[in-house]
Amino acid sequence: MRDWHKIDDLPAWQDKLLGETLELADRSPFYRRRWGARPPTGRADLAGLPMTTKQDLRDGYPFDLLAVAPERLATYHESSGTGGIPTASFYTDRDWDDLCERFGRKPVPIGPSDLLLVRTPYALMMTGHLAHEAGRRRGVTIVPADNRSLATPYSRVERLLHDLGITLTWSLPTEPLVWAAAAEVAGHPPAQAFPSLRAMFIAGEPVSPARRARIAQTWGVPVIEEYGSTETGPLAGQCPQGTLHLWADRAIVEVYDPCTGQPSSTGTGQLVVTPLGREAMPLVRYNIEDVVEIGAADCPCGWRLPTVRVLGRAHEQRVGGTEVRQVQLEQAVFTLPERYGVRFWRARVTRRRLLVQLEVSPSMRLAACGELACALSRLVDAEVEVIGVDPGTLVPFELLTAKQEVMKPRTLFGPDEDWDRALRYY
């Protein structure tokens, strides 16, 4: 990848792009005000700059961080708002060339013989549009299944996967397990009834190694993890060895320790990113507010890029004296033996108690709950209660089988039709 032979060579490559990035950023009203008459010009200035926060993006909504003329813009996006008010992002056509190139960095090749099911939101978020555009540039047939859409309930997604012979999927990590449940209800065992499926691409949530392995085991195909954000585009991808690597040729990344206020190049802390070459809306030292662990050891894959583990959001829950992250609990849940059939779970924390519910059949309930309770007791300094509930409790069977009626707005109705639905879509 690119023109280096080891991680130590990356800074020289990054420096080639950083000067341009800083110059572009200084064209935005936000950074011009922040930097004044002495804008930064290179890496030596970077560490002394204040971080750009999500609140800065919200306060600057919609145009304060824009660095190009409006006629240069190609698309506008907003984040999902999982951590509060959504943030705005702009991209030019040149930005999109880079986004699509990074999306295509996969250990599983993508080409004209593929049918790619896109099951992440389109709307204002970038994820669906990115997979769609990047796939089309490689000749892929796109199946735009969207996400959280009335037009594509889970029964329809399962039918598309089965009847079309989908070869690749792009979704949140939660989706393939729900599809597996829907496939079983439809009489299509996931690992047997979908022979065309080659791989599943997942992104959008922190995912534990155990859950990734369970998805792969359930479907019998590789599960390729990616990491990024609407504000930055793709930031990391999975190598052939199964390790997540940062695209450090396209971003300078730092690990920020909020306790000391100090950044470093490796270790555990909040991820701070300076995307390189971003044209429409350059970001300098942008704190994504995700907690990550970054390493610099060489990987057998030969990619010569830093490794990263995404641990969750910066503000997680506490129980007893322990900070609890979803990915930790998830790792414990999916480390349970596959024979228990556990796919769906949820947890609630109070100051002194961790409560977990599992969907598990009555015959496996005692063993599954007991094993998980023991594992979680080693993680948290608090009371742990694990309760088994019947399959269909957390993910109702109706959700897997429903064929949602979707209609266009109407104003002319026959004598026996319900005209109270005149301008409703469902």
PELINZI-V5492 format. One record per pair of residues at least 4 apart in sequence whose C-alpha atoms are under 8 Angstrom apart, sorted by the first residue. I is the first residue (numbers start at 1). J is the second residue. Records with the same first field share a line. If there is no record, write none. Layout:
BEGIN
I: J ; J
END
This chain:
BEGIN
1: 303 ; 304
2: 249
3: 13
4: 9 ; 10 ; 13
5: 9 ; 304
6: 10 ; 298 ; 304 ; 305
7: 296 ; 298 ; 304 ; 305 ; 306
9: 13
10: 14 ; 248 ; 249
11: 15
12: 16
13: 17 ; 249
14: 18 ; 248 ; 249 ; 250 ; 251 ; 252 ; 276
15: 19 ; 42 ; 43
16: 20
17: 21 ; 276 ; 277
18: 22 ; 42 ; 43 ; 276 ; 277
19: 23 ; 41 ; 42
20: 24 ; 277
21: 25 ; 275 ; 276 ; 277 ; 278 ; 279 ; 282
22: 26 ; 39 ; 40 ; 41 ; 42 ; 282 ; 284
23: 27 ; 41
24: 28 ; 67 ; 279 ; 282
25: 31 ; 32 ; 65 ; 67 ; 281 ; 282 ; 283 ; 284
26: 31 ; 32 ; 35 ; 39 ; 67
27: 31 ; 32 ; 66 ; 67 ; 68
28: 32 ; 64 ; 65 ; 66 ; 67 ; 68 ; 281
29: 33 ; 64 ; 65 ; 66 ; 67
30: 34 ; 60 ; 64 ; 65
31: 35 ; 65
32: 36 ; 39
35: 39 ; 40
40: 45 ; 46
41: 45
42: 46
43: 47
45: 49
46: 285
49: 285
50: 285
51: 272 ; 284 ; 285 ; 286 ; 287
52: 56 ; 57 ; 283 ; 284 ; 285 ; 286 ; 287
53: 57 ; 286 ; 287 ; 288
54: 58 ; 87 ; 286 ; 287 ; 288
55: 59
56: 60
57: 61 ; 65 ; 87 ; 88
58: 62 ; 85 ; 86 ; 87 ; 88
60: 64 ; 65
61: 87 ; 88
62: 88
65: 281 ; 282
66: 90 ; 280 ; 281 ; 282
67: 279 ; 280 ; 281 ; 282
68: 72 ; 73 ; 279 ; 280 ; 281
69: 73
72: 92 ; 93 ; 280
73: 90 ; 91 ; 92 ; 93 ; 280
74: 90 ; 91 ; 92 ; 93
75: 90 ; 91 ; 92
76: 88 ; 89 ; 90 ; 91 ; 124
77: 88 ; 89 ; 90 ; 124 ; 125 ; 126 ; 230
78: 86 ; 87 ; 88 ; 89 ; 124 ; 125 ; 126 ; 230 ; 231
79: 86 ; 87 ; 88 ; 89 ; 124 ; 125 ; 126 ; 229 ; 230 ; 231
80: 86 ; 125
81: 85 ; 86 ; 87
82: 86
87: 231
88: 231
89: 230 ; 231 ; 281
90: 280 ; 281
91: 95 ; 96 ; 279 ; 280 ; 281
92: 96 ; 279 ; 280
93: 97
94: 98 ; 279
95: 99 ; 277 ; 278 ; 279 ; 280
96: 100
97: 101
98: 102
99: 103 ; 130 ; 134 ; 233 ; 234
100: 104 ; 130 ; 131 ; 133 ; 134
101: 105 ; 134
102: 234
103: 130 ; 131 ; 134 ; 234
104: 110 ; 134
105: 237
106: 224 ; 237 ; 238 ; 239
107: 238 ; 239 ; 240
108: 199
110: 114 ; 135 ; 138 ; 140
111: 135 ; 138 ; 139 ; 140
112: 138 ; 139 ; 140 ; 141
113: 139 ; 140 ; 141
114: 140 ; 141 ; 166 ; 167 ; 168
115: 140 ; 141 ; 142 ; 143 ; 165 ; 166 ; 167 ; 168
116: 135 ; 140 ; 141 ; 142 ; 143 ; 166 ; 167 ; 168 ; 169 ; 170
117: 142 ; 143 ; 144 ; 145 ; 161 ; 166 ; 168 ; 169 ; 170
118: 128 ; 131 ; 132 ; 142 ; 143 ; 144 ; 145 ; 146 ; 169 ; 170 ; 171
119: 128 ; 144 ; 145 ; 146 ; 147 ; 169 ; 170 ; 171 ; 172
120: 127 ; 128 ; 145 ; 146 ; 147 ; 170 ; 171 ; 172
121: 125 ; 126 ; 127 ; 128 ; 146 ; 147 ; 148
122: 126 ; 127 ; 128 ; 129 ; 146 ; 147
125: 129 ; 230
126: 130 ; 230 ; 233
127: 131 ; 230
128: 132 ; 146
129: 133
130: 134
131: 135 ; 170
132: 136 ; 142 ; 144
133: 137
134: 138
135: 139 ; 140 ; 141 ; 142
136: 140 ; 141 ; 142
145: 152 ; 157
146: 152
147: 152
148: 152
149: 153
150: 404 ; 405 ; 406 ; 426
151: 404 ; 405 ; 406
152: 156 ; 157 ; 404
153: 157 ; 399 ; 400 ; 402 ; 403 ; 404
154: 158 ; 178 ; 179 ; 182 ; 399 ; 400 ; 401 ; 402
155: 159 ; 182 ; 400 ; 401 ; 402 ; 403
156: 160 ; 403
157: 161 ; 179
158: 162 ; 179 ; 182 ; 183
159: 163 ; 164
160: 164 ; 165 ; 166
161: 165 ; 166 ; 194
162: 166 ; 193 ; 194
165: 194 ; 195 ; 196 ; 197
166: 196 ; 197
167: 196 ; 197 ; 198 ; 199
168: 197 ; 198 ; 199 ; 200 ; 201
169: 199 ; 200 ; 201
170: 200 ; 201 ; 202 ; 203
171: 175 ; 176 ; 200 ; 201 ; 202 ; 203 ; 204
172: 202 ; 203 ; 204 ; 205
173: 177 ; 202 ; 203 ; 204 ; 205 ; 207 ; 212
174: 178
175: 179
176: 180 ; 215
177: 181 ; 215 ; 218 ; 343
178: 182 ; 400
179: 183
180: 184 ; 189 ; 190 ; 218 ; 219
181: 185 ; 400
182: 186 ; 400 ; 401
183: 187 ; 188 ; 189 ; 190
184: 188 ; 189 ; 190
185: 400 ; 401
188: 192 ; 193
189: 193
190: 194 ; 218 ; 219
191: 195 ; 218 ; 219 ; 220
197: 221
198: 221 ; 222
199: 221 ; 222 ; 223 ; 224
200: 221 ; 222 ; 223 ; 224
201: 223 ; 224 ; 225 ; 226
202: 223 ; 224 ; 225 ; 226
203: 225 ; 226 ; 227 ; 228
204: 227 ; 228 ; 229
206: 310 ; 311 ; 312 ; 327
207: 211 ; 212 ; 310 ; 327 ; 330
208: 212 ; 327 ; 328 ; 330 ; 331
209: 213 ; 331
210: 214 ; 330 ; 331 ; 332 ; 334 ; 335
211: 215 ; 330 ; 331 ; 334
212: 216 ; 223
213: 217 ; 223
214: 218 ; 334 ; 338
215: 219 ; 223
216: 220 ; 221 ; 222 ; 223
217: 221
224: 237 ; 238 ; 242
225: 237 ; 238 ; 244
226: 234 ; 235 ; 236 ; 237 ; 238 ; 244
227: 234 ; 235 ; 236 ; 237
228: 232 ; 233 ; 234 ; 235 ; 236
229: 233 ; 234 ; 235
232: 275
234: 247
235: 246 ; 247 ; 250 ; 251
236: 244 ; 245 ; 246 ; 247 ; 308
237: 244 ; 245 ; 246 ; 247
238: 242 ; 243 ; 244 ; 245
239: 243 ; 244 ; 245 ; 301 ; 303
240: 301
241: 300 ; 301
243: 307 ; 308
244: 307 ; 308 ; 309
245: 305 ; 306 ; 307 ; 308
246: 305 ; 306 ; 307 ; 308
247: 251 ; 305
248: 252 ; 253 ; 305 ; 306
249: 276
250: 275 ; 276 ; 277
251: 273 ; 274 ; 275 ; 276
252: 273 ; 274 ; 275 ; 276
253: 265 ; 271 ; 272 ; 273 ; 274
254: 263 ; 264 ; 265 ; 266 ; 271 ; 272 ; 273
255: 263 ; 264 ; 265 ; 266 ; 267 ; 268 ; 269 ; 270 ; 271 ; 272 ; 292 ; 293 ; 294
256: 261 ; 262 ; 263 ; 264 ; 268 ; 269 ; 270 ; 271 ; 272
257: 261 ; 262 ; 263 ; 268 ; 269 ; 270
258: 262 ; 269 ; 270
265: 294
266: 293 ; 294 ; 295 ; 296
267: 293 ; 294 ; 295
268: 291 ; 292 ; 293 ; 294
269: 291 ; 292 ; 293
270: 287 ; 288 ; 289 ; 290 ; 291 ; 292 ; 314
271: 287 ; 288 ; 289 ; 290 ; 291 ; 292
272: 285 ; 286 ; 287 ; 288 ; 289
273: 283 ; 284 ; 285 ; 286 ; 287 ; 288
274: 283 ; 284 ; 285 ; 286
275: 282 ; 283 ; 284
277: 282
278: 282 ; 283
289: 313 ; 314
290: 310 ; 311 ; 312 ; 313 ; 314
291: 310 ; 311 ; 312 ; 313 ; 314
292: 308 ; 309 ; 310 ; 311 ; 312
293: 308 ; 309 ; 310 ; 311
294: 306 ; 307 ; 308 ; 309
295: 306 ; 307 ; 308
296: 305 ; 306 ; 307
297: 306 ; 307
298: 302 ; 304 ; 305 ; 306
299: 303 ; 304
311: 325 ; 327
312: 316 ; 325 ; 326 ; 327
316: 323 ; 324 ; 325
317: 323 ; 324 ; 325 ; 349
318: 322 ; 323 ; 324 ; 349 ; 350 ; 351
319: 323 ; 324 ; 349 ; 350 ; 351 ; 352 ; 353 ; 354 ; 380 ; 381 ; 382
320: 351 ; 352 ; 353 ; 380 ; 381 ; 382
321: 380 ; 381 ; 382
322: 380 ; 381
324: 328 ; 329 ; 380
325: 329
326: 330
327: 331
328: 332
329: 333 ; 376
330: 334
331: 335
332: 336 ; 372 ; 375 ; 376
333: 342 ; 372
334: 338 ; 342 ; 343
336: 340 ; 342 ; 368 ; 371 ; 372
337: 341
338: 342
340: 360 ; 361 ; 364 ; 365 ; 368
341: 360 ; 361
342: 358 ; 359 ; 360
343: 359
344: 358 ; 359 ; 394 ; 395
345: 356 ; 357 ; 358 ; 359 ; 394
346: 356 ; 357 ; 358
347: 354 ; 355 ; 356 ; 357
348: 354 ; 355 ; 356
349: 353 ; 354 ; 355
350: 354
352: 382 ; 383
353: 382 ; 383 ; 384 ; 385
354: 382 ; 383 ; 384 ; 385
355: 384 ; 385 ; 386 ; 387
356: 384 ; 385 ; 386 ; 387
357: 386 ; 387 ; 388 ; 389
358: 369 ; 386 ; 387 ; 388 ; 389
359: 388 ; 389 ; 390 ; 391 ; 392 ; 393 ; 394
360: 364 ; 365 ; 368 ; 388 ; 389 ; 390 ; 391
361: 365 ; 389 ; 390 ; 391
362: 366 ; 388 ; 390
364: 368
365: 369 ; 388
366: 370
367: 371
368: 372
369: 373 ; 386 ; 387 ; 388
370: 374 ; 386
371: 375
372: 376 ; 386
373: 377 ; 384 ; 385 ; 386
374: 378
375: 379
376: 380 ; 384
377: 381 ; 382 ; 383 ; 384
389: 393
391: 395 ; 396
392: 396 ; 397
395: 399 ; 400
396: 400
397: 401
398: 402
404: 426
405: 426
406: 425 ; 426
407: 424 ; 425 ; 426
408: 423 ; 424 ; 425
409: 422 ; 423 ; 424 ; 425
410: 421 ; 422 ; 423
411: 419 ; 422 ; 423
412: 422
413: 417 ; 418 ; 419
418: 422
421: 425 ; 426
END
